[in-house]
Amino acid sequence: MITAKAAAVRAREICALAPIVPVLVVEDVAHARPLAEALVAGGLPALEVTLRTPAALEVIAAMADVEGGVVGAGTLVTPEDVRAAKEAGAQFGVSPGATDALIAACEAEGLPLLPGAATASEAMALYERGYDMLKFFPAEASGGAPALKAIGAPLPQISFCPTGGVSPSNAQSYLSLPNVVCAGGSWVAPKDKVVAGDWTAIEALARAAAALPR
């Protein structure tokens, strides 16, 4: 069991570990450990494994053993997702939005949650429940950094991890905002390099992302 306040504190601590949280879609569990090791070695310890592939839960289990890493489950949608992710070894959860059932399941399972919000009303509703560290999703489609800056003006007490369309070319526009702790991005683990097992290249991408100022 975890309270909303404790969940928000832990989510903020995880988000503060590095400027970028890799958003990972992993098809083959054999890639899990070397991918996590490369990203952690490059300075990106918080890893979000999306539940979008049949191998996702096995990938989380494999990554959970990587020293220095903090593996989480992304794309949590149902209470069943939450329970499966926690059982696999996820240390935090990320959701594209938020429902009462999903939040209750995360709190019951003791899984810190980074809940998604795209509007001021959604952010305020989550803040009312005790969540002040949120995912801004889909970031670019929801107006990008200008929209997030505008939301931050009346709601300075809420922080965000923008995800969705964040890239090396626009990451700095988000990270420079006072209400952004980190950003989620998939470019640090491109599919072609993962499939090829080019862990050196992935570590280099991670190192560059970890060096982004915020």
N, C-alpha and C positions, 0 to 999 in steps of 0.2 A: 504493500500500500504506500502511496506517496500523495502528499497534498499538492494542490495546484501551485502554491507558493514555492514549495521545495522543488517541484518539477521545473518551474520557470527559472529558478536559481541555477539548477544543474544544466538546463538547456543553454542558458547564457554562458556558463563556464565552458561548455563544449564549443559553442560558437566562437568564443574568444581565443581558442587554441591556435587558429590560423585565419588569414584573410579569406581563404577559399575552402569550402567543404566540397570535395569531389562527389558528384552525383553519378553513381555507377550502375550501369546495366550490364550484368555479367551473365553470359550464356553458358559458360563451361566452368565447373567448379575447380578444374585443374588450374585455371588462371587466378583463382581467388588469392591464395597466399602470396605468390610473387607480385601480384598487382598491389596488394596492400603493403607489402614490404617496400616496394618502390615508392609509393606515395608517402609513406611514413618517413622513409629515408630522405625524401625531398622536402620534408617539413610540413606535410599535411596530415596530421594524425586523426582528425575526425572524418570518418568515411560513411557516406550514405549509400547503402545498397538498396536499390529500388526493387520492390516486389513485382517486377514485370516479366520475370523469366521463371521457368520451372525450376531452375537451379538456385534461385535467390536465397532460399532458407539455408541450403547447404553452403552457399557462398558466405553467408553471414557466420555460420558456424566455423568455417575455416579461417575467416579473417579475425574472429574473436580471439584467436590464439596468438596473433601477431603482436609482439612486444612493442609497446609505445603507441599502439593504435586504439582508437575508440570507435567501434563499429555500430552503426545505427541502421534501422530499417526505414526506407522511404516508401511513399505511396501507400501508407496505412489508410485503409478505407473502412474496414469493419472491425468489430471486436475480435473476430476470429483471426484477422491479420495480426492484431496486437498480441494475442496469446501465442500464436505461432512464432512471431518474431522474437518475443521474450524467451521462449523455450529454445530457440536456435542460438541465443546468446547476444541478441541486440542489447546495447546499453542505452540507446535512446531511439525515439521514433520521430518521423516526420510525416506530415499529412498535407495533401493539397488544399484541404479545407478543414472544417471541424464540425462535428455533430456531438450532441449530448452523449450518445452511446459510445462513440469513439473515445471521448475524453474520459468518461467513466471507466472504460476498460483499461486505459493507460494508467489511471490513478490506482485502480484495483490491482493491476499487475506490477505496480511500482516502476513503470517505464516512463522516464521523462519525455515529454512531448514538445515538439516544435510545430504548433498548429498553423495551418495556412489561413491567410486573410488577404483579400484584395481591395477591400473598401474600408473607409473610416468606421462604418457601422459594425462591420465584422470585427475589426480590431478592438473597438470599444466593448463589444459583447464578450470577447475573450478576456479583455482586461478586467471586466467586471467579475469574471470567474477566477481571477488571480494570475492570468497568463500575460506577462509583459514582454516576452521574447517570442516573436512570431516569424513565420515564413511569409514573405510577400510574394504571392504567386497568382497567376503567371506574370512575372515582373515586367517584361517588355510589352506584352499584350495589354497590360493594365496601365500603361502610361509611362513605364520606365522610371528612371531616376527623378525626373521632374514631378511625377505623381507622388512618389514616395517622399520627396522633399516637402510637397504640399501637405501630405498627411501628417508629417512630423511637426509642422508648425503648431497646430492645436493639440497634438498628442505627443509631446516631447517625452513623456514617461514610458512610451512603448518603443521597443527596439525591434529591428527586423533583420532577417537573412533573405534578401531577394534571390529568387531562383526562377529560371524560365527565360531563356534568351540572353542570359549573362555570358559574356565572351571576353577574351583578352582586350578587345577594342573598346568595350564599354564598362568593364568591371570597375575602373577607377572612378567613374562618374557615380557609381553606387557607394563604393567604399569611402568616398570623401564626405558622405552625408553623416551628420552627427547621430542620426537614429539607425545607422547600419553598423552592425557588429562584424558581419562577414557576409559572403555571398556564396551561393551554390552554383557550381559549374561542372559541366561534363567534358570540357575540352582537355582537361588534364589527363584523361584516359580515353583517347580516341580508339574507336573499335579496331581500326586496321593495325594499330600498334599493339593492342591487347592480343588480337588473334595471332600476330606475328611473334608475340613474346618479347617485344622490344622494351624490356623493363628499364634499360638505361635511358632511352628516349623519354619514357614516362616519368622517370625520376627527375630528368632535366626540366620537363614541363611543370612538375610539381614544385621544383625549386624556384622557378620563375614566378609561379603563382604565390608561393609563400613569401616572396620578397615584395609583393605589392603593398604600397603604403596604405594606411588607413588611419 
